[in-house]
Amino acid sequence: MTSQDPNAPDFQEPKNTLNIAGQDWHPSRTMKVFNGAPIYLGYQSSAFGFTGRSVFQRALYPLKSFLQSMVADNMVSQKAGVLVAKTAQNTSVLSGLMAAAGMIKRELLNQQKMMGY
């Protein structure tokens, strides 16, 4: 954990050696990874305290909108599938077998829509 005292010269700076259970580890035996420079202090439940918030947390909102666009694309493809299933065949008389197949297709699409896929 980095120093959380804003007046300290090493404020949120990584230490040269990693100390685990009272034992210092040489830098060649350890690796410290930071997600970017902290912008501000914020409480993080996973760290059980106030730690620097990463600049990469700003990427969550664009990621959320991207996922929402993927959901919308999925809904459009399902609607296209429903339209294809409901189109009339080119033959003049629709046989009972083709009507049953169309009904099964529509039922599968409705089940898929109800399950949320």
Stockholm file with secondary structure:
# STOCKHOLM 1.0

chainA/1-117         MTSQDPNAPDFQEPKNTLNIAGQDWHPSRTMKVFNGAPIYLGYQSSAFGFTGRSVFQRALYPLKSFLQSMVADNMVSQKAGVLVAKTAQNTSVLSGLMAAAGMIKRELLNQQKMMGY
#=GR chainA/1-117 SS CCBCCTTSTTBTCCCSSEEETTEEECGGGCCCCCSSCCCSEEEETTTTEEEECCGGGGGHHHHHHHHHHHHHHHHHHHHHHHHHHHSCCSSSSCCHHHHHHHHHHHHHHHHHHHHTC
#=GC SS_cons         CCBCCTTSTTBTCCCSSEEETTEEECGGGCCCCCSSCCCSEEEETTTTEEEECCGGGGGHHHHHHHHHHHHHHHHHHHHHHHHHHHSCCSSSSCCHHHHHHHHHHHHHHHHHHHHTC
//
